[in-house]
């Protein structure tokens, strides 16, 4: 089913279409939220807020094939807003109104990260998730679940994956090694 068909079905109230959207994009949304240093509860609020924005805006989506990008951008905005709120920071409408001779502090750098570093980090994240998506089961599901439920215990994760608790650790190790090998091979390519 294409993204356009999925969105059309979701607009028509098809629960399976919503489930497909959530299953396909939730892992990345959780990764974006957690990358902002948010707690598990705050990350859950960001992910929920992102889905809420989609529900509110789904009928206005112009390019359904870019729904993933729209969701990631929305999650970043939600995470930034929540992060600022939890730190008690105020938003500045015009950065030029700040002091010109202001020496940046560690907090300033956290709020205004280096744009080049931001681009590199985003590229690394996209490369990582593209690689995870090419992996076979159970690795793909295991790595996605690790990212989406970072605070879950081994038993909970094993149950969700349908494997014995004692198998989870060794399987996780093999999957992480396989991912590491795949990423290293990609870096070695010209």
C-alpha positions in Angstrom: 0.0 0.0 0.0 1.5 3.4 -1.0 1.6 6.3 1.4 -1.2 8.0 -0.5 -3.4 4.9 -0.2 -2.5 4.6 3.5 -3.4 8.3 4.2 -6.6 8.0 2.2 -7.6 4.9 4.2 -6.7 6.6 7.5 -8.8 9.6 6.5 -11.6 7.2 5.8 -11.3 5.9 9.4 -9.4 2.6 8.6 -7.8 1.6 11.8 -5.4 -0.8 10.0 -4.1 2.2 8.0 -3.4 4.1 11.2 -1.7 1.1 12.6 0.5 0.8 9.5 1.5 4.5 9.8 2.3 4.1 13.5 4.2 0.9 13.0 6.3 2.3 10.1 7.2 5.7 11.7 7.1 5.3 15.5 10.7 4.1 15.9 12.1 7.1 14.2 9.9 9.4 16.2 11.1 7.9 19.4 14.7 8.2 18.3 14.2 11.9 17.5 12.6 12.5 20.9 15.3 10.6 22.8 18.0 12.4 20.8 16.9 15.6 22.5 17.9 14.2 25.9 14.3 13.9 27.0 13.1 11.4 29.7 11.1 8.4 28.6 7.9 10.2 29.7 8.7 13.4 27.9 9.7 11.4 24.8 6.3 9.7 24.9 4.6 13.1 25.1 6.6 14.2 22.0 5.6 11.1 20.1 2.0 11.4 21.1 2.0 15.1 20.3 3.5 14.4 16.8 0.7 11.9 16.1 -1.9 14.4 17.3 -0.5 17.0 14.9 -0.8 14.5 12.1 -4.4 13.8 13.0 -5.1 17.5 13.0 -3.2 18.0 9.7 -3.7 14.8 7.8 -6.3 16.3 5.4 -3.8 19.1 4.5 -0.8 16.9 3.6 0.1 17.9 0.1 2.8 15.2 -0.6 1.9 11.9 1.0 5.1 10.3 -0.1 6.9 12.7 2.2 4.8 11.9 5.3 7.9 10.5 7.0 9.8 13.7 6.7 6.8 15.7 7.9 6.5 13.5 11.0 10.3 13.8 11.8 10.2 17.5 11.4 7.1 17.8 13.6 8.7 15.5 16.2 11.9 17.7 16.2 9.8 20.8 16.8 7.8 19.1 19.5 11.0 17.9 21.2 12.6 21.3 21.0 9.6 23.0 22.5 9.2 20.5 25.3 13.0 20.6 26.0 12.9 24.4 26.3 9.8 24.3 28.5 11.3 21.8 30.9 14.5 23.9 31.2 12.5 27.0 31.8 14.0 28.8 28.7 12.2 31.5 26.9 12.0 31.6 23.1 13.7 34.6 21.5 11.9 36.0 18.5 14.9 37.8 17.0 18.4 36.5 17.9 19.8 39.8 16.8 18.3 41.4 19.9 20.7 39.4 22.1 24.0 41.0 23.0 26.4 41.1 20.2 29.4 40.5 22.4 27.8 37.6 24.3 30.2 34.7 24.9 28.4 31.5 24.4 28.0 29.2 27.4 27.4 25.5 27.4 23.7 26.1 27.8 23.8 28.4 24.8 25.5 25.8 22.7 22.8 23.2 23.7 20.0 25.6 22.6 21.8 26.8 19.4 23.8 23.8 18.3 26.4 24.0 15.5 24.4 23.7 12.2 27.1 21.5 10.6 27.0 19.1 13.5 23.2 19.0 13.3 23.3 18.1 9.6 26.0 15.4 10.1 24.0 13.9 13.1 20.8 13.9 11.0 22.6 12.2 8.1 24.1 9.6 10.4 20.6 8.9 11.8 19.1 8.5 8.4 21.9 6.1 7.3 21.5 4.1 10.5 17.7 3.7 10.1 18.0 2.9 6.4 20.5 0.2 7.3 18.2 -1.2 10.0 15.3 -1.4 7.6 17.4 -3.6 5.3 18.1 -6.1 8.1 16.3 -9.4 8.4 14.1 -10.4 11.3 14.4 -10.6 14.2 17.2 -8.0 14.1 15.0 -5.3 12.4 12.2 -5.6 15.0 14.6 -6.0 17.9 16.6 -2.8 17.1 13.5 -0.8 16.4 12.0 -2.0 19.7 15.2 -1.1 21.6 15.0 2.4 20.2 11.3 2.9 20.8 11.2 1.4 24.3 14.6 2.2 25.8 13.4 1.8 29.4 11.7 -1.6 28.9 13.3 -4.6 30.7 14.8 -7.6 29.0 11.7 -9.7 29.8 9.3 -7.2 28.4 11.3 -6.8 25.2 11.6 -10.6 24.8 7.9 -11.1 25.2 7.1 -8.4 22.6 9.5 -10.1 20.2 8.1 -13.5 21.0 11.3 -15.0 22.2 12.5 -16.6 25.4 14.1 -14.1 27.9 17.4 -16.0 27.8 17.6 -15.6 24.0 17.2 -11.8 24.0 20.7 -10.9 25.1 22.6 -13.1 22.7 20.3 -12.2 19.8 20.7 -8.5 20.6 24.5 -8.9 20.6 24.4 -10.6 17.2 22.1 -8.0 15.8 24.3 -5.1 17.0 27.4 -6.8 15.6 25.6 -7.3 12.3 24.6 -3.6 12.2 28.1 -2.5 13.1 29.5 -4.7 10.3 27.0 -3.3 7.8 27.7 0.3 8.8 31.5 -0.2 8.6 31.1 -1.8 5.2 29.1 1.3 4.0 31.8 3.7 5.3 34.5 1.7 3.4 32.7 2.2 0.1 34.0 5.2 -1.9 
